[in-house]
């Protein structure tokens, strides 16, 4: 059966600022899962990855607010927590959908570690802001006493920054392959995976870092031999010059066109579509067949060729 990796954005589980509760996120997961269930019914073997940026942010904020009362939560542990919680929401909704649709499938969530290199340039110069804004004195105190990397953020205050290294290896990939080959729908590599590094003995240790979810999803897709990498995001199609008077929605790209537009810069927004397109390049250059970008409500239509943006070699 053909295989697809579906990468769900963490923000897609939070419709707006007034719907951020656990129940709100569960209901958002239910909407996405209904469309995924239709793909499974149509004959696809599915692996699901997801973002977790807002959810990790919530955990870290709770940890900050409870300082003096409870121990703080390390970032890698927060990542593991969100993999379990988001996986639970996706998993339970899919099980309910499969029962309602008479689909004989099992679903499993794999808490997934992703190895990164301790010598990755991003580890040497952390730049991804996380957590709340701090005043300079508090930021420097956390730097000196707790080893944080901190930077001033555009005049708005100081923030902790962490590395965003490249994913090197999915630690649990053999288990994931076995589950998919057995016909199980697998939820894995949540939030890009829990970032870990190997010491000189090969033992793994969690690190404070953020792995790009779409890059990790591309690696997952290559490792399981997926036919399709489907990135689910906030828009139905990819646009060139998004948000400008020259904005143009695009039905399809070739790999060469995507690489050209990325090299020129300005066509895809950093922090939004550009990382997704880089993940597509990684997948296609690694031997993947095609990639697709669309929003959750159009998954089936896009897979049928009726909408979305399709990228081929």
GIHU-V618692 format. One record per pair of residues at least 24 apart in sequence whose C-alpha atoms are under 6 Angstrom apart, sorted by the first residue. I is the first residue (numbers start at 1). J is the second residue. D is the distance in Angstrom with one decimal. If there is no record, write none. Layout:
# GIHU-V618692
I,J,D / I,J,D
This chain:
# GIHU-V618692
2,44,5.4 / 3,44,5.7 / 3,45,4.6 / 3,46,5.8 / 3,226,4.7 / 3,227,5.4 / 4,46,5.2 / 4,226,5.3 / 4,227,5.9 / 4,228,4.7 / 4,229,5.9 / 5,46,5.9 / 5,47,4.8 / 5,48,5.7 / 5,221,5.8 / 5,229,5.1 / 5,230,6.0 / 6,48,4.9 / 6,230,4.8 / 6,231,5.9 / 7,48,5.9 / 7,49,4.7 / 7,50,5.4 / 7,231,4.8 / 7,232,5.8 / 8,50,4.4 / 8,232,5.0 / 9,50,5.6 / 9,51,4.7 / 9,233,5.8 / 10,51,3.8 / 10,52,4.7 / 26,89,5.5 / 29,90,5.7 / 30,93,5.5 / 32,296,5.5 / 33,94,5.8 / 46,185,5.3 / 47,185,5.8 / 47,186,4.8 / 47,187,5.9 / 48,187,4.6 / 49,187,5.8 / 49,188,5.3 / 49,189,5.6 / 49,190,5.3 / 50,190,4.9 / 50,191,5.7 / 51,191,4.3 / 51,213,5.8 / 52,191,4.7 / 75,208,5.3 / 76,194,5.7 / 76,206,5.7 / 79,194,5.8 / 83,190,5.3 / 106,184,5.1 / 107,184,5.6 / 107,185,4.7 / 107,186,5.9 / 108,186,5.2 / 109,186,5.8 / 109,187,4.6 / 109,188,6.0 / 110,188,5.1 / 112,188,6.0 / 112,189,5.2 / 112,193,5.4 / 113,171,5.5 / 113,193,5.1 / 113,194,4.5 / 114,169,5.6 / 114,170,4.6 / 114,171,5.7 / 114,193,5.0 / 114,194,5.7 / 114,195,5.2 / 115,168,5.5 / 115,169,5.0 / 115,195,5.8 / 115,196,4.8 / 115,197,5.5 / 116,167,5.3 / 116,168,5.3 / 116,197,5.5 / 122,163,5.2 / 122,164,5.8 / 122,165,5.3 / 123,163,5.1 / 126,161,5.8 / 126,162,4.7 / 126,163,4.1 / 127,161,5.3 / 127,162,5.9 / 127,163,6.0 / 128,161,5.0 / 128,162,5.2 / 129,160,5.7 / 129,161,4.3 / 130,160,5.7 / 130,161,5.9 / 133,157,5.6 / 133,158,5.5 / 133,159,5.1 / 134,158,4.9 / 134,159,5.9 / 162,209,5.2 / 163,209,4.8 / 164,209,5.7 / 164,210,4.8 / 164,211,5.3 / 165,211,6.0 / 167,216,5.9 / 192,216,5.1 / 214,276,5.8 / 214,279,5.6 / 215,279,4.7 / 218,279,5.7 / 218,283,5.1 / 227,289,5.7 / 228,290,5.4 / 228,291,5.4 / 229,291,4.7 / 230,291,5.7 / 230,292,4.7 / 230,293,5.8 / 231,293,4.8 / 232,293,6.0 / 232,294,5.3 / 232,295,5.0 / 232,296,5.7 / 233,294,6.0 / 233,295,4.8 / 234,295,5.3 / 235,294,6.0 / 235,295,5.2 / 236,294,4.4 / 236,295,4.9 / 236,308,5.5 / 237,294,5.4 / 237,308,4.6 / 237,309,5.1 / 238,309,5.9 / 240,267,5.1 / 241,267,4.7 / 251,309,4.6 / 252,309,5.1 / 252,310,4.6 / 252,311,5.6 / 253,311,4.8 / 254,311,5.4 / 254,312,5.0 / 254,313,5.7 / 255,312,5.9 / 255,313,5.0
